[in-house]
Amino acid sequence: MERYIQTQRLIIKPLTQDDAADVFEWVSDRVVNRYLPYNPYESVEQVKKWIASIDDEDYEFGFFLKDGGKCIGSGSIGQNQNGDYDLGYNFNRNYWGKGYATEAGKAMIDWAYHNLNARSFASNHAIDNVASGRVIQKCGFQFDHYGQYSRFDGSETFDAVYYKLHLE
């Protein structure tokens, strides 16, 4: 199946090693990383290792500007243990507040619907990350419950809002 999506302003496709420098711009940024489950990356080499480790079943994508080709974010829409497709994303903060996250989120949901037969979706955000909550709601998600999630290394736990979306 093709993993290539075009929106009005973005090309959404798998990341490659050539994208590592662009990716490092946001995965090393502590402001971007504030509510994400991974700790800030320390080097481009660390990004290259992560890109190499992406499994085909992860459905991880890079978000590239049509105008110029710069990679400005990444996201995934993989199936979780409950059978829902989890929508996640992060962006270079120079591109925050311009609608790119909503554009990419809606496109990934549509792609998963048509290519993976996905019908049930889930997403969440730290309660304090209000902007991410707005993106999730603009993508059509509805409140499901409150909970928590932690960084992968367990160093921090966030109170969170969880959402669901079901499409027929």
C-alpha positions in Angstrom: 0.0 0.0 0.0 1.2 3.4 -0.8 2.3 5.6 2.1 2.1 8.9 0.4 -0.6 11.6 1.1 -1.0 15.0 -0.3 -2.9 17.8 1.3 -3.3 21.4 0.3 0.1 22.4 1.8 1.8 19.1 2.9 3.2 15.9 1.5 3.0 13.2 4.1 5.3 10.2 3.6 7.7 8.0 5.5 10.8 9.5 7.0 14.2 8.7 5.6 17.8 9.2 6.9 18.0 12.3 4.7 15.3 13.9 7.0 17.3 13.5 10.2 18.7 17.1 10.4 15.2 18.6 9.9 13.7 16.2 12.5 16.5 17.0 15.0 15.3 20.7 14.9 12.1 19.7 16.9 13.0 16.5 18.7 15.9 18.3 20.4 13.7 21.3 21.3 12.7 21.2 25.0 9.6 23.5 24.3 8.3 21.1 21.7 9.2 18.1 23.9 7.4 19.4 27.0 4.5 17.0 26.9 5.9 14.2 24.7 6.7 10.7 25.9 10.3 10.8 24.7 13.1 12.9 26.2 14.8 15.5 23.9 17.2 14.0 21.5 20.9 15.0 21.9 22.2 14.4 18.4 21.4 13.9 14.7 22.9 10.4 15.1 20.2 9.6 17.7 17.5 10.7 15.2 19.0 8.5 12.5 18.9 5.5 14.8 15.2 6.2 15.6 14.4 6.5 11.9 16.2 3.2 11.2 14.1 1.6 13.9 10.7 2.5 12.6 8.7 -0.6 11.9 6.4 -0.8 8.9 3.5 -1.5 11.2 4.1 1.8 13.1 2.7 3.9 10.2 5.0 6.7 11.1 5.0 9.7 8.7 7.0 12.9 8.1 5.1 16.1 7.3 6.8 18.0 4.5 6.0 21.4 3.1 4.9 21.2 -0.5 6.7 24.5 -1.0 10.4 23.7 -0.5 10.2 20.2 0.9 11.2 20.9 4.4 10.2 18.3 7.0 8.3 20.2 9.7 6.9 17.4 11.8 6.1 13.8 12.1 3.2 11.6 13.3 1.8 8.1 13.5 -1.5 6.4 13.3 -0.7 2.8 14.4 -3.1 0.3 16.1 -3.0 0.1 19.9 -3.7 -2.9 22.1 -7.4 -2.0 22.3 -7.7 -2.1 18.5 -8.1 1.6 18.1 -5.8 3.6 15.8 -3.8 6.1 17.9 -3.2 9.5 16.3 0.0 11.2 17.4 2.0 14.1 16.0 4.7 16.7 16.8 5.9 19.7 15.0 8.8 22.1 14.7 7.5 25.0 16.8 8.3 27.5 14.0 5.2 26.0 12.3 2.8 26.0 15.3 -0.5 27.8 15.1 -0.8 27.6 11.3 -3.2 24.7 11.0 -0.6 22.1 9.9 -1.3 19.7 12.7 -5.0 19.6 12.0 -4.3 19.2 8.2 -1.9 16.3 8.8 -4.1 14.7 11.5 -7.2 14.7 9.2 -5.2 13.3 6.3 -3.7 10.5 8.4 -7.2 9.5 9.7 -8.5 9.5 6.1 -5.5 7.4 4.9 -6.0 4.9 7.7 -9.7 4.7 7.0 -9.2 3.9 3.3 -5.9 1.9 3.5 -6.1 0.0 6.8 -9.9 -0.2 7.1 -9.6 1.7 10.4 -12.9 2.8 11.9 -12.0 3.5 15.6 -9.4 6.1 16.5 -8.0 7.4 19.8 -5.8 10.3 20.7 -4.8 12.1 23.9 -2.9 15.1 25.2 -1.6 16.4 28.5 -4.3 18.5 30.1 -1.9 21.5 30.1 -1.3 21.1 26.4 -4.4 23.0 25.4 -3.3 23.6 21.8 -3.0 19.9 21.1 -6.5 19.4 22.5 -7.8 21.9 20.0 -6.2 20.0 17.1 -7.6 16.7 18.3 -11.1 18.2 18.5 -10.8 19.8 15.1 -10.0 16.3 13.7 -13.4 15.2 15.0 -12.5 13.4 18.2 -14.9 13.5 21.2 -13.9 13.4 24.9 -13.7 9.9 26.3 -12.0 10.1 29.7 -9.3 11.5 31.9 -6.2 9.6 32.7 -2.4 9.8 32.7 0.6 8.9 30.6 4.3 8.8 31.4 7.5 9.4 29.5 9.0 6.3 28.1 11.7 6.4 30.8 9.2 7.0 33.6 10.8 10.3 34.6 7.5 12.3 34.4 3.8 11.6 34.4 1.2 13.8 32.9 -2.5 14.2 33.7 -4.2 13.7 30.3 -7.4 13.9 28.3 -8.3 10.9 26.2 -10.5 11.1 23.1 -12.2 8.7 20.7 -13.4 8.9 17.1 -15.5 6.3 15.3 -16.2 6.4 11.6 -18.7 4.2 9.8 
